[in-house]
Amino acid sequence: MLSQANALAEQVTLDDAVQLTLNRHPSLLKFRPLTRALEGERQQALLSPAYTVGVNIENVMGTSSSSGVQAADALFADVLGWLIDSIYNRQL
């Protein structure tokens, strides 16, 4: 009897074992939606976060040499450079 059980255990895949268990214990089917939801959450957790870009404009109306559009251009260039570096480093 033990050798038959060992032979059967060697031939059963995990999917087969799950299906056999569900066939013998149908009350466990109520957990299937929860299992699918948890699998979806696991896959979502493996994804990289979405890229976001924000703009903060300060001292546009100032009187110094780095005020107005020139300062905004410099800030945008800095942010864009940082964003490109971040994307490039994430892909490495």
Backbone bond lengths (Angstrom), bond angles and torsions (degrees), N, CA, C in turn:
res aa  C-N    CA-C-N  psi(-1)  N-CA   C-N-CA  omega(-1)  CA-C   N-CA-C  phi
1 M - - - 1.444 - - 1.525 110.59 -
2 L 1.339 116.90 -42.07 1.454 120.56 -178.67 1.521 111.20 -65.17
3 S 1.325 117.47 -39.03 1.461 120.06 179.90 1.525 110.74 -66.25
4 Q 1.338 117.65 -34.21 1.468 120.72 176.41 1.528 110.22 -66.54
5 A 1.315 117.28 -39.95 1.465 120.75 178.86 1.522 110.47 -65.35
6 N 1.334 117.20 -40.42 1.461 120.19 177.77 1.521 111.41 -64.78
7 A 1.314 116.74 -41.32 1.462 120.60 178.82 1.521 110.39 -63.76
8 L 1.324 117.63 -40.57 1.459 121.59 178.98 1.525 110.43 -67.56
9 A 1.317 117.43 -40.31 1.464 121.44 -179.00 1.519 111.22 -64.58
10 E 1.297 118.17 -33.66 1.458 121.47 179.48 1.520 111.84 -70.81
11 Q 1.325 118.09 -24.31 1.456 121.42 -175.15 1.527 113.23 -96.47
12 V 1.304 118.97 -10.36 1.456 122.16 -175.14 1.531 109.76 -91.89
13 T 1.320 115.55 126.98 1.461 119.78 175.03 1.527 108.91 -84.36
14 L 1.303 116.24 169.52 1.458 120.27 178.55 1.528 110.66 -62.42
15 D 1.324 116.94 -42.70 1.470 120.08 178.03 1.527 111.16 -60.96
16 D 1.339 116.08 -40.80 1.470 119.62 177.73 1.525 110.77 -63.52
17 A 1.323 116.59 -42.37 1.466 120.50 -179.50 1.522 111.14 -63.69
18 V 1.321 116.51 -40.99 1.468 119.94 177.87 1.519 110.03 -63.40
19 Q 1.317 116.86 -44.98 1.466 120.12 -179.53 1.526 111.25 -64.33
20 L 1.321 117.79 -41.86 1.463 120.59 177.33 1.528 111.01 -61.37
21 T 1.324 116.07 -41.42 1.468 120.14 179.16 1.518 110.98 -63.79
22 L 1.331 116.84 -44.32 1.466 120.17 179.47 1.525 111.76 -65.93
23 N 1.322 116.96 -33.91 1.470 120.10 177.25 1.526 111.16 -66.34
24 R 1.322 116.47 -36.89 1.469 120.37 -178.29 1.526 112.68 -84.57
25 H 1.327 116.95 -22.58 1.473 121.65 -178.28 1.530 109.18 -133.05
26 P 1.324 117.73 74.24 1.469 120.48 -176.25 1.530 113.78 -61.27
27 S 1.317 117.97 -19.57 1.468 119.56 178.47 1.532 111.72 -63.87
28 L 1.326 116.96 -20.05 1.464 120.61 179.00 1.529 112.55 -74.74
29 L 1.324 117.31 -12.96 1.464 120.82 -179.97 1.526 112.31 -61.73
30 K 1.317 117.32 -23.72 1.465 119.98 -179.57 1.526 111.86 -65.20
31 F 1.337 118.10 -17.24 1.460 121.69 179.59 1.529 112.95 -89.36
32 R 1.319 117.96 -6.81 1.463 120.72 -177.47 1.536 112.43 -61.59
33 P 1.350 120.38 -44.86 1.478 118.62 177.29 1.533 112.57 -61.07
34 L 1.313 117.19 -37.60 1.461 120.32 177.87 1.524 110.44 -64.35
35 T 1.310 116.73 -41.17 1.461 120.99 178.98 1.520 110.59 -62.09
36 R 1.331 117.05 -43.20 1.472 120.60 178.89 1.528 110.83 -65.17
37 A 1.320 117.11 -40.22 1.469 120.63 179.27 1.526 110.54 -63.87
38 L 1.319 116.81 -42.74 1.464 120.31 179.40 1.525 111.37 -66.11
39 E 1.319 117.11 -36.35 1.465 120.31 177.01 1.527 110.11 -65.03
40 G 1.326 116.84 -40.69 1.464 120.40 176.62 1.517 111.96 -62.34
41 E 1.320 117.13 -41.80 1.466 120.76 177.65 1.523 111.18 -64.50
42 R 1.317 116.66 -37.09 1.466 120.40 178.49 1.527 110.34 -64.43
43 Q 1.336 116.51 -44.81 1.462 120.06 179.11 1.525 111.11 -64.20
44 Q 1.320 116.75 -39.26 1.455 120.60 179.36 1.529 111.08 -65.92
45 A 1.311 117.01 -36.47 1.464 120.75 179.91 1.527 111.61 -66.80
46 L 1.326 117.60 -24.79 1.457 121.41 179.70 1.525 112.70 -78.81
47 L 1.336 118.15 -14.66 1.459 121.77 -178.63 1.526 110.75 -74.97
48 S 1.316 115.49 151.65 1.461 120.67 174.19 1.522 108.84 -74.20
49 P 1.319 117.31 149.41 1.466 118.68 178.23 1.525 111.00 -65.59
50 A 1.314 116.13 152.65 1.462 121.42 179.67 1.527 109.76 -69.51
51 Y 1.317 115.46 148.04 1.457 120.30 176.35 1.525 109.46 -78.08
52 T 1.312 116.44 138.99 1.461 121.33 175.51 1.521 108.59 -132.68
53 V 1.307 115.17 148.40 1.454 121.35 178.28 1.514 107.65 -129.52
54 G 1.308 116.74 133.11 1.458 121.54 176.88 1.522 110.02 -124.98
55 V 1.306 116.06 157.81 1.460 121.35 -179.97 1.518 108.28 -126.33
56 N 1.305 116.05 132.50 1.455 122.45 176.64 1.525 107.02 -131.44
57 I 1.314 117.54 111.30 1.463 121.67 -177.68 1.520 108.50 -103.49
58 E 1.321 115.46 124.66 1.460 121.40 179.99 1.523 109.54 -129.07
59 N 1.296 116.47 150.62 1.460 123.72 172.73 1.527 112.95 57.16
60 V 1.320 117.80 35.75 1.460 121.18 179.99 1.524 110.32 -69.08
61 M 1.299 117.38 -36.01 1.464 121.36 -176.60 1.528 112.45 -94.50
62 G 1.319 117.70 13.23 1.461 120.93 -177.38 1.516 112.76 -68.00
63 T 1.316 116.27 174.93 1.465 121.62 -177.15 1.519 112.77 -109.93
64 S 1.313 118.07 -5.31 1.468 119.67 -178.19 1.523 110.30 -75.14
65 S 1.329 115.74 171.79 1.468 120.14 -177.94 1.523 112.27 -68.08
66 S 1.330 117.55 -18.94 1.466 120.10 -179.98 1.520 110.96 -106.96
67 S 1.312 117.20 39.31 1.460 120.18 179.27 1.521 109.87 -105.53
68 G 1.301 115.45 173.28 1.459 121.81 174.96 1.507 113.60 70.51
69 V 1.325 114.26 -147.01 1.463 121.43 -173.87 1.518 111.31 -65.62
70 Q 1.311 118.23 -34.17 1.464 120.75 -179.73 1.528 111.01 -60.81
71 A 1.322 117.60 -42.81 1.461 121.17 178.79 1.521 110.95 -68.15
72 A 1.348 116.34 -39.94 1.463 119.75 178.35 1.518 110.36 -63.75
73 D 1.343 117.04 -39.36 1.465 120.63 177.27 1.522 110.80 -62.22
74 A 1.330 117.02 -42.54 1.463 120.56 -179.92 1.520 110.87 -64.31
75 L 1.336 116.88 -42.43 1.459 120.91 178.76 1.523 110.67 -63.64
76 F 1.337 117.34 -44.19 1.457 121.44 179.59 1.524 110.46 -62.06
77 A 1.333 117.48 -41.10 1.463 120.81 178.86 1.523 110.55 -62.77
78 D 1.331 117.01 -40.62 1.465 120.32 178.05 1.528 111.30 -63.32
79 V 1.338 116.26 -45.01 1.465 120.80 -179.63 1.514 110.25 -64.98
80 L 1.328 117.28 -43.35 1.460 120.79 -179.83 1.528 110.58 -63.48
81 G 1.324 117.23 -41.44 1.462 120.30 177.29 1.516 111.97 -62.07
82 W 1.332 116.20 -42.58 1.464 120.28 178.33 1.522 110.44 -63.28
83 L 1.344 117.23 -41.98 1.461 121.37 -178.86 1.523 110.94 -63.67
84 I 1.314 117.27 -44.27 1.472 120.79 179.16 1.525 110.16 -63.54
85 D 1.327 117.39 -43.29 1.469 120.28 177.13 1.523 111.40 -60.78
86 S 1.327 117.04 -41.31 1.465 121.12 -179.71 1.516 111.20 -63.51
87 I 1.328 116.62 -44.62 1.470 120.56 -180.00 1.521 109.86 -64.81
88 Y 1.317 117.32 -44.44 1.460 121.08 -178.90 1.523 110.71 -62.63
89 N 1.316 117.72 -45.04 1.470 121.36 -179.08 1.512 111.99 -67.73
90 R 1.328 118.34 -31.01 1.461 121.31 179.47 1.521 110.52 -68.60
91 Q 1.337 117.34 -31.03 1.460 121.21 -177.14 1.517 112.24 -81.45
92 L 1.319 118.03 -14.49 1.472 120.31 -178.66 1.482 112.27 -69.32
